[in-house]
Amino acid sequence: MPTLVHEFAWPDRVVIGTIGVPGARTFYLQVRSGKQILSIALEKQQSAQLAEKIDEILDQLITLEGNPFSVPTGTPIELVDNDQLEAVTEQFRTGAMTLGWDPTTAQVVVEAYPITDVDADANAESLAENGADVPEMLLVRMPVGTARAFAKRTREVVGAGRPACPLCGYPVDADGHVCTVPEV
């Protein structure tokens, strides 16, 4: 069965944002190109790791002699996007993600796949039988400046959650936190 690919080759907007209060936030990767908009849910850690790995790729590319892809060291001011998410309709919840680099277009490539059942063969058979669900994926290609801005915003969104307990490092909930200190 063919996979439905939601492809955004030169998106107008690609951001991580959240809905909900710290401790109960849902993270979304949202992409828009013209009137086409798509939102997928992902975990906080997936968001953080995506930003980290994008920055790693860009930092490695800067070290190439002459910086042939014109990778910015910081976020270009004209690409800063602090706006809220647009209308969110969750397309799917992200399971696996891949990250790559396309030197022919000088773009960072992100692929996201929905969470799937453990037994993929049984899942494929049930999909084929009822014909209702089609396997799908998100494919986003970001130019280097957009990718740098995406990573910066993502780190800020991830960091805007609950404060960490100074004793144990775990998040402190709004309704309190019980931290036991081992006796000496």
ChimeraX attribute file (.defattr): number of C-alpha atoms within 10 A of each C-alpha:
attribute: neighborCount
match mode: 1-to-1
recipient: residues
	/A:1	10
	/A:2	7
	/A:3	9
	/A:4	11
	/A:5	14
	/A:6	18
	/A:7	16
	/A:8	22
	/A:9	15
	/A:10	15
	/A:11	18
	/A:12	15
	/A:13	17
	/A:14	25
	/A:15	24
	/A:16	27
	/A:17	24
	/A:18	20
	/A:19	13
	/A:20	9
	/A:21	11
	/A:22	17
	/A:23	13
	/A:24	12
	/A:25	14
	/A:26	15
	/A:27	23
	/A:28	26
	/A:29	21
	/A:30	21
	/A:31	24
	/A:32	17
	/A:33	15
	/A:34	8
	/A:35	7
	/A:36	11
	/A:37	19
	/A:38	23
	/A:39	25
	/A:40	22
	/A:41	23
	/A:42	23
	/A:43	16
	/A:44	20
	/A:45	11
	/A:46	15
	/A:47	21
	/A:48	18
	/A:49	15
	/A:50	20
	/A:51	22
	/A:52	15
	/A:53	14
	/A:54	23
	/A:55	21
	/A:56	11
	/A:57	16
	/A:58	22
	/A:59	15
	/A:60	12
	/A:61	19
	/A:62	16
	/A:63	11
	/A:64	10
	/A:65	7
	/A:66	9
	/A:67	12
	/A:68	12
	/A:69	16
	/A:70	13
	/A:71	20
	/A:72	18
	/A:73	12
	/A:74	11
	/A:75	19
	/A:76	12
	/A:77	9
	/A:78	9
	/A:79	14
	/A:80	15
	/A:81	15
	/A:82	11
	/A:83	8
	/A:84	11
	/A:85	17
	/A:86	13
	/A:87	10
	/A:88	15
	/A:89	13
	/A:90	13
	/A:91	15
	/A:92	19
	/A:93	18
	/A:94	21
	/A:95	14
	/A:96	14
	/A:97	16
	/A:98	11
	/A:99	14
	/A:100	14
	/A:101	18
	/A:102	12
	/A:103	10
	/A:104	6
	/A:105	13
	/A:106	16
	/A:107	22
	/A:108	22
	/A:109	19
	/A:110	18
	/A:111	18
	/A:112	23
	/A:113	19
	/A:114	19
	/A:115	12
	/A:116	13
	/A:117	10
	/A:118	8
	/A:119	8
	/A:120	10
	/A:121	10
	/A:122	11
	/A:123	13
	/A:124	15
	/A:125	12
	/A:126	13
	/A:127	15
	/A:128	13
	/A:129	10
	/A:130	8
	/A:131	10
	/A:132	8
	/A:133	11
	/A:134	13
	/A:135	14
	/A:136	16
	/A:137	21
	/A:138	22
	/A:139	18
	/A:140	20
	/A:141	23
	/A:142	24
	/A:143	18
	/A:144	24
	/A:145	22
	/A:146	26
	/A:147	26
	/A:148	26
	/A:149	23
	/A:150	24
	/A:151	23
	/A:152	20
	/A:153	20
	/A:154	23
	/A:155	17
	/A:156	14
	/A:157	19
	/A:158	19
	/A:159	12
	/A:160	10
	/A:161	17
	/A:162	16
	/A:163	15
	/A:164	12
	/A:165	14
	/A:166	10
	/A:167	9
	/A:168	12
	/A:169	10
	/A:170	13
	/A:171	16
	/A:172	19
	/A:173	16
	/A:174	11
	/A:175	5
	/A:176	8
	/A:177	11
	/A:178	9
	/A:179	13
	/A:180	8
	/A:181	8
	/A:182	5
	/A:183	4
	/A:184	3
